[in-house]
Amino acid sequence: MKMAGGFTGLSCAAAALFAFLTYRFIFWPALFSPLARIPNAHWSVPFSRLWILRIRFTHRENKTLFAAHRRHGPIVRVGPSELSIDDVDCVRTVYQGGFEKTSWYSVFDNYGAVCMFSARPSAEHSVRKRLISHVYSKSYMQSSPAASVQGHAILSERFLPILERSAKDTQLPHGIDIYSVFMAATMDFIAGYLFGLRNGTDFLGDKAYREHFLELYRARQGYGYYDQEMPQFTRFCRKIGIPFCPKWVDAANKELGNWCLRLCDQISASPHTTNTDPRDEPVVWKSLVAGLRKDETTKGKDSLLYPAVSNFRLSVASELFDHVLAGQETAGLALTYLTWRLSQSLELQEKLRTELLGMTPNLRQRPDGTIDMPDPKKLDSLPLLHAVLTETLRLHAPIPGPQPRQTPEAGCRLGSYHVPGGVRVAALAYTLHRDEAVFPDAEKWDHTRWLPGTGTEDERKLRNRQFWAFGSGGRMCIGSNFAMNEMKLMIAAIYSNYTSHIVDDEGVANQSDGYTARPANEQLYLRFEKVV
């Protein structure tokens, strides 16, 4: 009898445990959780992250979420505690409301040091941003002698001569890989602004090293997944000797990190940091270092940036490594897709050239190859140039993937739903830019959407609100003005002097599905002809 009673007790305990687990992991998330009212992207998402993890691992997240929003509306549940949003009012709540970043961004730490982009707390991000935001502002850049002189040197001494040689060389009927050239040019632009031309890069001149660098960068692609999506499991596996990244990925990351560290050490030891020659002015480095030193002097250990100050060398390098990589890739991708689109219409090229040559001064080369720099304000205000670039950033956003945030502890309201604290929530440019109510025939590249006078005033305002190539809120891309300026300069330099023609665009239409989006083959061959 005692034995029977013991079995009965164990049975009751087992039944109670089964009932609790069933309620906790099945009925609660599916029926009683505050998120239970939100439509599910897949039947399994209330119970498990496996569905969304598989979608991310197989590089299908953007298109899958787009389809889910079309079926279920602007707010979709994609995991037990994860939401995807596709509504400008929700975007304003999350991104202008200062929702914190999550550990997902820890892969953007460099050298074990946080940078502005990877800083999780908004307060720390704001302090870091104030150190350098002024040198990235439009007003500063449009009046900066360094930005003007550096841009002139890169265009006239490096970029345009490459196009000139390709147009003259009869041995190059296949054209040149403009994707590689743009990746070189954007690196030289951002590195020049960070470190000065003397201490920056010359990827346009050193093709061999440029291709090596791009190969190292390709090696990293996709291997941040485990640290971002399963950080605790990944750390545990490393501890017991099961790394998820191949050794050659670690080697590529190390070489890239050492490359940037050398640039930072070089400028730190350079006698030209106070040089009055604007070509060699390290605009961003100088602002960052001065800001950190001032913070160290005035606040000491009470500063939110004390960890950065106490590890000064690596903190500076971490920040600038993020700028140089992001500044190269995003602008290089956008320029590749813009020239691909323009190369499909000589008529549009002619209209753009007419607009560009209407400026005084303009970027038309003289017989000796020299150029004058245009007024940056006039260049920025050209409507057709702005329209073709903006439409390219809409349809071919370099960063179309989700930008995750975490709801505050007290929770928030998104649409008609109350969302508790600690929920991962993300919007993505890919879906925002394909809303047919805002962008009719959204998969069509149509620059006229952005021309003055297109649509009603309310329609134009809605298009601008929904444009998310640089994000929004206090943590939107700090380099957006720099990127727009350099891209407009390069496009103006090309089409003031050349026509472009597609030679080989295999894979370009197949833009990858991920946080960043590259052409499938990472190349685009164009042929350039000099305009007489």
C-alpha positions in Angstrom: 0.0 0.0 0.0 2.9 2.4 0.8 4.4 1.6 -2.6 1.1 2.3 -4.3 0.7 5.5 -2.4 4.2 6.5 -3.5 3.4 5.8 -7.2 0.2 7.8 -6.8 2.2 10.8 -5.4 4.8 10.6 -8.2 2.0 10.3 -10.7 0.3 13.4 -9.3 3.6 15.3 -9.3 4.3 14.2 -12.9 0.8 15.2 -14.0 1.2 18.6 -12.3 4.5 19.1 -13.9 3.1 18.1 -17.3 0.1 20.5 -16.8 2.4 23.3 -15.9 4.8 22.8 -18.8 1.8 22.5 -21.2 0.4 25.7 -19.9 3.7 27.6 -19.8 5.0 26.6 -23.2 1.8 25.9 -25.2 -1.3 27.5 -23.9 0.3 30.7 -22.4 2.3 31.8 -25.5 -0.5 30.7 -27.9 -3.6 32.0 -26.0 -2.8 34.1 -23.0 0.4 36.0 -23.7 0.0 39.7 -24.5 1.4 38.8 -27.9 -1.2 36.1 -28.6 -3.5 38.6 -30.3 -0.8 39.5 -32.9 -0.9 37.5 -36.2 1.7 34.7 -36.4 4.0 34.6 -39.4 4.1 30.8 -39.0 2.0 28.5 -36.8 5.1 27.6 -34.6 6.2 31.1 -33.7 4.4 31.3 -30.3 6.3 28.2 -29.1 9.7 28.3 -30.7 12.3 30.5 -32.5 13.2 27.6 -34.8 11.2 28.9 -37.8 12.7 32.4 -37.8 16.2 31.1 -37.1 15.9 28.8 -40.1 14.7 31.7 -42.3 17.6 33.8 -41.2 20.2 31.1 -41.6 19.0 30.4 -45.1 19.1 34.1 -46.0 15.4 34.5 -46.8 14.4 36.9 -44.0 13.6 40.0 -45.9 11.4 38.4 -48.6 9.7 36.1 -46.0 8.8 39.0 -43.8 7.6 41.0 -46.7 5.2 38.1 -47.6 4.1 37.7 -44.0 3.2 41.4 -43.8 1.3 41.3 -47.0 -0.7 38.4 -45.6 -1.2 39.4 -42.0 -0.8 43.2 -41.8 1.7 45.8 -40.4 2.5 43.9 -37.1 3.5 40.3 -37.2 4.8 37.9 -34.6 7.9 36.0 -35.8 9.0 34.3 -32.5 7.8 33.7 -28.9 9.1 37.2 -28.1 9.8 38.8 -31.5 7.8 41.1 -33.7 8.3 42.5 -37.2 6.7 45.9 -37.9 5.8 47.5 -41.2 4.1 50.7 -40.3 5.5 54.3 -40.1 3.7 55.1 -36.9 5.1 52.0 -35.2 8.5 52.9 -36.6 8.3 56.3 -35.1 7.4 54.8 -31.7 10.3 52.4 -31.7 13.1 54.3 -33.4 12.3 57.9 -32.4 11.2 56.7 -29.0 14.8 55.7 -28.1 14.2 51.9 -27.7 17.4 50.3 -26.7 19.5 48.1 -29.0 20.0 44.4 -28.1 23.0 42.1 -27.8 22.4 41.4 -31.5 24.7 44.4 -32.2 27.6 43.0 -30.2 29.1 41.6 -33.4 29.9 45.2 -34.4 32.1 45.6 -31.3 35.7 45.7 -32.5 38.9 44.8 -30.6 36.6 44.0 -27.7 35.6 47.6 -27.5 32.2 49.2 -28.1 31.6 51.7 -30.9 28.8 54.1 -31.3 26.8 51.8 -33.6 27.1 48.8 -31.3 26.4 50.7 -28.0 23.4 49.2 -26.5 22.1 51.9 -24.1 20.7 55.0 -25.9 22.4 57.3 -23.3 25.9 56.0 -24.1 25.1 56.2 -27.8 24.1 59.8 -27.5 27.3 60.7 -25.7 29.4 59.0 -28.3 27.4 60.6 -31.1 28.0 64.1 -29.8 31.8 63.6 -30.2 31.6 63.5 -34.0 28.1 64.3 -35.2 29.0 67.9 -36.1 31.6 66.8 -38.7 29.0 64.6 -40.4 26.4 67.3 -40.5 25.4 68.7 -43.9 26.2 72.3 -43.1 29.7 71.3 -41.9 30.5 69.2 -44.9 29.2 71.7 -47.4 31.5 74.3 -46.0 34.5 72.1 -45.1 37.7 72.8 -47.0 38.9 69.3 -46.2 35.9 67.6 -47.7 36.1 69.7 -50.8 39.9 69.3 -51.4 39.9 65.6 -50.6 37.0 65.0 -52.9 38.6 67.0 -55.7 41.9 65.0 -55.3 40.2 61.6 -55.3 38.1 62.4 -58.4 40.7 64.2 -60.5 43.8 62.2 -59.6 42.4 58.7 -59.0 38.8 58.1 -60.1 38.4 59.9 -63.4 41.7 58.7 -64.8 40.5 55.1 -64.4 37.5 55.9 -66.5 39.6 57.7 -69.0 42.0 54.8 -69.5 39.1 52.3 -69.8 37.5 54.5 -72.5 40.7 54.8 -74.5 42.0 51.2 -74.1 41.0 49.2 -77.1 42.2 46.1 -75.2 39.2 46.5 -72.8 36.1 45.9 -74.9 34.6 44.0 -72.0 34.7 47.2 -69.9 35.7 47.5 -66.3 34.3 46.0 -63.1 32.7 49.2 -61.7 31.6 47.4 -58.6 35.3 47.0 -57.6 36.1 50.6 -58.6 33.2 52.0 -56.5 34.3 49.9 -53.5 37.8 51.4 -54.0 36.5 55.0 -54.4 34.2 54.9 -51.4 37.0 53.5 -49.3 39.3 56.3 -50.3 36.6 58.9 -49.7 35.8 57.7 -46.2 39.4 56.9 -45.2 40.4 60.4 -46.4 37.8 62.0 -44.2 38.8 59.9 -41.2 42.5 60.0 -41.5 43.4 62.6 -44.2 44.6 61.6 -47.7 48.3 61.2 -46.7 47.4 58.7 -43.9 44.3 57.2 -45.6 44.0 54.6 -48.3 44.6 54.5 -52.1 42.4 51.6 -53.1 41.8 53.2 -56.5 45.6 53.1 -57.2 46.4 49.8 -55.6 44.1 47.3 -57.4 45.9 44.2 -56.1 45.4 45.1 -52.4 41.9 46.3 -53.0 40.9 42.9 -54.4 42.6 41.2 -51.5 40.7 43.4 -49.1 37.4 42.7 -50.7 38.2 38.9 -50.6 38.9 39.2 -46.8 35.6 41.1 -46.4 33.7 38.4 -48.3 35.1 35.8 -46.0 33.2 37.3 -43.0 29.8 37.2 -44.7 27.2 35.1 -42.9 29.4 34.1 -39.9 28.0 36.6 -37.5 24.7 34.6 -37.4 25.5 32.4 -34.5 26.8 35.3 -32.2 23.8 37.4 -33.1 21.0 34.9 -32.9 22.3 32.3 -30.3 24.9 34.2 -28.3 24.8 32.1 -25.1 24.8 28.8 -26.9 27.6 30.0 -29.2 29.8 31.1 -26.2 29.2 27.7 -24.5 30.2 25.9 -27.6 33.4 27.9 -27.9 34.3 27.1 -24.3 34.1 23.4 -25.0 36.0 23.6 -28.2 33.3 23.7 -30.8 33.7 27.0 -32.8 31.1 27.8 -35.4 33.4 30.0 -37.5 36.1 28.4 -39.6 39.7 29.4 -38.8 40.0 31.2 -42.1 37.2 33.5 -41.1 39.0 34.3 -37.8 42.1 34.9 -39.8 40.3 37.3 -42.2 38.8 39.2 -39.3 42.2 39.5 -37.6 43.9 40.8 -40.7 41.2 43.4 -41.3 41.3 44.5 -37.7 45.1 44.8 -37.8 44.8 46.8 -41.1 42.6 49.4 -39.4 44.7 49.4 -36.2 47.7 50.3 -38.3 45.9 53.2 -39.9 44.9 54.5 -36.5 48.4 54.1 -35.1 49.9 55.7 -38.1 47.7 58.8 -37.8 48.3 59.0 -34.0 52.1 59.1 -34.7 51.9 61.4 -37.7 53.2 64.9 -37.5 50.5 65.9 -40.0 47.5 65.7 -37.6 47.7 69.5 -37.1 48.7 70.2 -40.7 47.0 73.2 -42.2 46.8 71.4 -45.6 43.1 70.4 -45.8 44.1 67.4 -48.0 45.7 65.8 -45.0 43.3 66.9 -42.3 42.0 63.8 -40.3 38.6 65.4 -39.8 36.8 62.6 -37.9 39.9 61.2 -36.1 40.6 64.7 -34.8 37.1 65.3 -33.6 36.8 61.9 -31.9 40.1 62.2 -30.1 39.5 65.7 -29.0 36.1 64.8 -27.7 37.3 61.8 -25.7 40.2 63.8 -24.2 37.8 66.5 -23.2 35.4 64.0 -21.6 38.3 62.5 -19.7 39.4 65.8 -18.4 36.0 67.1 -17.3 34.2 64.0 -16.1 36.9 61.4 -15.4 35.5 58.1 -14.0 32.0 59.6 -13.8 31.7 59.6 -17.6 29.7 57.1 -19.5 32.7 56.9 -21.8 35.2 56.1 -19.0 35.7 52.5 -20.4 36.5 54.1 -23.8 39.0 56.6 -22.3 40.7 54.0 -20.2 41.2 51.8 -23.3 41.8 54.8 -25.5 43.7 53.2 -28.5 41.3 50.3 -29.1 38.2 52.5 -28.5 39.3 55.0 -31.1 40.2 52.1 -33.5 36.8 50.4 -32.9 34.9 53.5 -33.7 36.8 54.3 -36.9 36.9 50.6 -38.0 33.1 50.7 -38.0 33.0 54.0 -40.0 35.5 52.8 -42.6 33.8 49.5 -43.3 30.2 50.8 -43.3 31.2 53.9 -45.3 32.8 51.8 -48.0 30.2 49.1 -48.4 26.9 50.9 -48.3 27.8 53.7 -50.7 29.7 51.3 -53.0 26.6 49.1 -53.3 24.3 52.1 -54.0 26.6 53.4 -56.7 26.8 50.0 -58.4 23.0 49.7 -58.6 22.6 53.4 -59.7 25.0 53.1 -62.6 23.4 49.8 -63.6 20.0 51.5 -63.8 21.3 54.5 -65.6 23.2 52.3 -68.1 19.9 50.9 -69.3 18.8 54.3 -70.7 21.0 56.7 -72.7 18.0 59.1 -72.8 18.0 59.4 -69.0 21.8 59.8 -69.0 21.5 62.7 -71.4 18.9 64.4 -69.2 21.1 63.9 -66.2 24.1 65.3 -68.1 22.1 68.4 -69.1 21.2 69.0 -65.5 24.8 68.5 -64.3 26.4 70.8 -66.9 23.9 73.5 -66.0 25.8 74.1 -62.8 28.5 76.7 -62.7 31.2 75.4 -62.0 30.6 71.8 -63.0 32.6 68.6 -63.2 33.2 68.6 -66.9 36.8 67.8 -67.6 39.0 70.2 -69.5 41.3 68.8 -72.3 44.1 68.4 -69.8 41.8 66.3 -67.5 41.5 68.9 -64.7 38.1 69.7 -63.1 36.5 72.2 -60.8 34.4 71.3 -57.8 30.8 72.3 -58.0 29.1 74.3 -55.3 28.0 71.5 -52.8 24.7 73.2 -52.1 23.9 73.4 -55.9 24.9 69.8 -56.4 22.7 68.7 -53.5 19.7 70.5 -54.9 19.7 69.1 -58.4 16.3 67.4 -58.7 17.0 64.7 -61.2 20.3 63.6 -59.6 18.5 63.4 -56.2 15.6 61.5 -57.7 17.7 58.8 -59.4 19.8 58.3 -56.3 16.9 58.2 -53.9 15.0 55.7 -56.0 18.0 53.5 -56.1 18.3 53.6 -52.4 14.6 52.7 -52.1 14.6 49.7 -54.4 18.2 48.6 -53.9 18.7 49.6 -50.3 22.3 48.6 -49.2 20.9 47.7 -45.8 17.4 46.4 -46.3 17.4 44.0 -43.3 15.8 44.3 -39.9 17.1 46.8 -37.3 16.2 45.1 -34.0 15.4 47.0 -30.8 14.0 46.0 -27.5 10.7 47.3 -25.9 11.2 49.1 -22.6 10.6 47.4 -19.3 7.2 49.1 -18.9 6.1 47.9 -22.3 4.6 50.0 -25.1 1.7 50.3 -27.5 2.2 49.4 -31.1 -0.9 49.9 -33.2 -3.8 48.4 -31.3 -1.6 46.0 -29.4 0.0 46.4 -25.9 3.5 44.9 -26.1 5.3 43.9 -22.9 8.8 44.8 -22.1 11.8 42.9 -23.3 10.3 42.0 -26.7 12.6 42.2 -29.8 11.0 44.4 -32.4 12.3 45.4 -35.8 11.4 47.3 -38.9 13.2 46.8 -42.2 13.7 49.0 -45.3 12.9 46.1 -47.6 9.2 46.0 -46.6 8.8 49.7 -45.9 10.1 50.5 -49.4 7.7 48.1 -51.1 4.4 49.4 -49.7 2.2 49.6 -52.8 -0.1 52.2 -51.1 2.9 54.6 -50.9 5.0 53.3 -53.9 2.7 52.0 -56.6 4.3 49.3 -58.7 6.9 49.1 -56.0 9.2 46.6 -57.7 9.7 49.0 -60.7 12.7 51.4 -60.6 10.9 54.7 -61.3 12.9 57.8 -60.5 10.0 60.1 -61.3 8.4 59.2 -57.9 10.9 61.7 -56.4 10.8 64.5 -58.9 9.3 67.8 -57.7 5.6 68.0 -58.4 5.0 64.2 -58.6 1.8 63.4 -56.7 0.0 65.5 -54.1 1.8 67.2 -51.2 0.4 64.5 -48.8 1.7 61.7 -51.1 5.2 63.3 -51.2 5.2 63.6 -47.4 4.2 60.0 -47.1 7.0 58.9 -49.5 9.6 60.8 -47.5 8.3 59.4 -44.2 8.5 55.8 -45.5 12.0 56.2 -47.0 14.2 54.3 -44.6 17.5 53.7 -46.4 19.4 55.4 -43.5 17.0 54.5 -40.7 15.3 57.1 -38.5 15.4 58.6 -35.0 18.5 59.4 -32.9 20.3 56.3 -34.0 19.9 56.8 -37.8 23.0 56.5 -39.9 25.4 59.3 -38.8 27.1 59.2 -42.2 24.1 59.8 -44.3 25.1 63.3 -45.4 28.6 62.2 -46.1 27.3 59.3 -48.2 24.9 61.4 -50.2 27.5 63.9 -50.9 30.2 61.5 -52.1 27.7 59.5 -54.2 26.4 62.6 -55.9 29.9 63.8 -56.6 30.9 60.5 -58.2 27.7 60.2 -60.3 28.2 63.9 -61.4 31.8 63.2 -62.3 30.9 60.2 -64.4 27.9 61.5 -66.3 29.3 65.0 -66.9 32.0 63.3 -69.0 30.9 59.8 -70.1 28.1 57.5 -71.2 27.9 54.1 -69.6 26.9 50.8 -71.2 26.3 47.4 -69.7 28.8 44.7 -70.8 28.1 42.0 -68.2 25.5 42.4 -65.4 25.0 38.7 -64.6 23.8 38.4 -61.0 23.2 42.1 -60.4 19.4 41.8 -60.6 19.7 39.1 -57.9 20.4 41.2 -54.9 21.2 39.1 -51.8 18.6 38.8 -49.0 20.2 39.8 -45.7 21.1 42.6 -43.4 23.2 44.0 -46.2 22.4 43.3 -49.9 25.0 42.7 -52.5 24.9 41.7 -56.2 25.0 37.9 -56.4 28.3 37.8 -58.2 29.7 41.0 -56.6 30.7 42.5 -60.0 29.3 44.7 -62.7 31.1 45.3 -66.0 30.4 48.6 -67.7 31.9 50.2 -70.8 32.4 54.0 -70.7 32.5 56.3 -73.7 33.8 59.8 -73.6 31.2 62.5 -74.3 32.5 64.7 -77.1 
